Amino acid sequence: MRTPSCSLYDISLPESQKMIQLGSMEIIPLTTEIPVEAYALRVATCRTENCRLLVSADNRLIEVARSEKIEAFNIETERNEAGRHLP
């Protein structure tokens, strides 16, 4: 496991695979533009899965998640802050 001061770019593919196997990370791909109404679904998924952290490049999603008290970070602009929240 990485220390809380790591960057998201410090996590290698094998480490990601290990975290997924241990159940501490899940990657949910989103491959299309999603309408605004779908933000609620994405935030609800975070709640259902008891996510501690949401990382996205979608600023609107981040705003919605934060308004729902979910820790959320922009991977493009807040990568180091997000990395501090990883185990």
GUGU-116535 format. One record per residue (C-alpha): residue in one letter; chain; x negated, y, z. Coordinates in steps of 0.02 Angstrom, whole numbers, plus 50000, padded with zeros to 5 digits. Example, Ala and Ser with C-alpha at 12.3 -4.5 7.8 and 13.67 -1.06 7.14 Angstrom:
<sites>
+--------+--------+-------+-------+-------+
! residu ! chaine !     x !     y !     z !
+--------+--------+-------+-------+-------+
!      a !      A ! 49385 ! 49775 ! 50390 !
!      s !      A ! 49316 ! 49947 ! 50357 !
+--------+--------+-------+-------+-------+
</sites>
This chain:
<sites>
+--------+--------+-------+-------+-------+
! residu ! chaine !     x !     y !     z !
+--------+--------+-------+-------+-------+
!      m !      A ! 50000 ! 50000 ! 50000 !
!      r !      A ! 49946 ! 50177 ! 49964 !
!      t !      A ! 49923 ! 50311 ! 50094 !
!      p !      A ! 50056 ! 50448 ! 50100 !
!      s !      A ! 49937 ! 50570 ! 50012 !
!      c !      A ! 49931 ! 50473 ! 49848 !
!      s !      A ! 49991 ! 50538 ! 49682 !
!      l !      A ! 50123 ! 50444 ! 49583 !
!      y !      A ! 49993 ! 50425 ! 49446 !
!      d !      A ! 49884 ! 50329 ! 49572 !
!      i !      A ! 50004 ! 50183 ! 49570 !
!      s !      A ! 49945 ! 50053 ! 49446 !
!      l !      A ! 50053 ! 49931 ! 49351 !
!      p !      A ! 50000 ! 49784 ! 49463 !
!      e !      A ! 50041 ! 49887 ! 49618 !
!      s !      A ! 50209 ! 49934 ! 49545 !
!      q !      A ! 50245 ! 49751 ! 49506 !
!      k !      A ! 50198 ! 49703 ! 49684 !
!      m !      A ! 50311 ! 49838 ! 49757 !
!      i !      A ! 50453 ! 49777 ! 49647 !
!      q !      A ! 50424 ! 49596 ! 49703 !
!      l !      A ! 50424 ! 49652 ! 49885 !
!      g !      A ! 50585 ! 49745 ! 49857 !
!      s !      A ! 50514 ! 49916 ! 49901 !
!      m !      A ! 50529 ! 49986 ! 49724 !
!      e !      A ! 50656 ! 49971 ! 49587 !
!      i !      A ! 50642 ! 50048 ! 49415 !
!      i !      A ! 50806 ! 50088 ! 49331 !
!      p !      A ! 50777 ! 50143 ! 49150 !
!      l !      A ! 50888 ! 50277 ! 49075 !
!      t !      A ! 50864 ! 50281 ! 48889 !
!      t !      A ! 50998 ! 50402 ! 48829 !
!      e !      A ! 51063 ! 50575 ! 48867 !
!      i !      A ! 51187 ! 50557 ! 49007 !
!      p !      A ! 51337 ! 50674 ! 49024 !
!      v !      A ! 51349 ! 50783 ! 49178 !
!      e !      A ! 51485 ! 50671 ! 49251 !
!      a !      A ! 51359 ! 50530 ! 49258 !
!      y !      A ! 51253 ! 50622 ! 49387 !
!      a !      A ! 51380 ! 50567 ! 49517 !
!      l !      A ! 51355 ! 50386 ! 49463 !
!      r !      A ! 51166 ! 50402 ! 49475 !
!      v !      A ! 51177 ! 50481 ! 49648 !
!      a !      A ! 51303 ! 50349 ! 49703 !
!      t !      A ! 51183 ! 50214 ! 49644 !
!      c !      A ! 51047 ! 50290 ! 49752 !
!      r !      A ! 51163 ! 50285 ! 49902 !
!      t !      A ! 51220 ! 50107 ! 49867 !
!      e !      A ! 51041 ! 50047 ! 49850 !
!      n !      A ! 50986 ! 50146 ! 50005 !
!      c !      A ! 50854 ! 50238 ! 49904 !
!      r !      A ! 50735 ! 50344 ! 50007 !
!      l !      A ! 50670 ! 50440 ! 49858 !
!      l !      A ! 50732 ! 50489 ! 49685 !
!      v !      A ! 50601 ! 50538 ! 49556 !
!      s !      A ! 50657 ! 50613 ! 49391 !
!      a !      A ! 50612 ! 50742 ! 49260 !
!      d !      A ! 50794 ! 50797 ! 49253 !
!      n !      A ! 50808 ! 50957 ! 49355 !
!      r !      A ! 50999 ! 50951 ! 49360 !
!      l !      A ! 50996 ! 50774 ! 49431 !
!      i !      A ! 50870 ! 50829 ! 49561 !
!      e !      A ! 50982 ! 50975 ! 49612 !
!      v !      A ! 51133 ! 50861 ! 49627 !
!      a !      A ! 51036 ! 50731 ! 49728 !
!      r !      A ! 50967 ! 50863 ! 49846 !
!      s !      A ! 51141 ! 50935 ! 49871 !
!      e !      A ! 51191 ! 50760 ! 49928 !
!      k !      A ! 51044 ! 50754 ! 50051 !
!      i !      A ! 50941 ! 50632 ! 49947 !
!      e !      A ! 50756 ! 50669 ! 49939 !
!      a !      A ! 50721 ! 50705 ! 49756 !
!      f !      A ! 50568 ! 50766 ! 49662 !
!      n !      A ! 50527 ! 50817 ! 49485 !
!      i !      A ! 50392 ! 50699 ! 49421 !
!      e !      A ! 50326 ! 50834 ! 49305 !
!      t !      A ! 50310 ! 50976 ! 49431 !
!      e !      A ! 50314 ! 50897 ! 49605 !
!      r !      A ! 50216 ! 50736 ! 49576 !
!      n !      A ! 50099 ! 50758 ! 49727 !
!      e !      A ! 50242 ! 50798 ! 49845 !
!      a !      A ! 50336 ! 50644 ! 49787 !
!      g !      A ! 50178 ! 50540 ! 49811 !
!      r !      A ! 50170 ! 50592 ! 49994 !
!      h !      A ! 50337 ! 50506 ! 50022 !
!      l !      A ! 50282 ! 50338 ! 49955 !
!      p !      A ! 50238 ! 50199 ! 50077 !
+--------+--------+-------+-------+-------+
</sites>
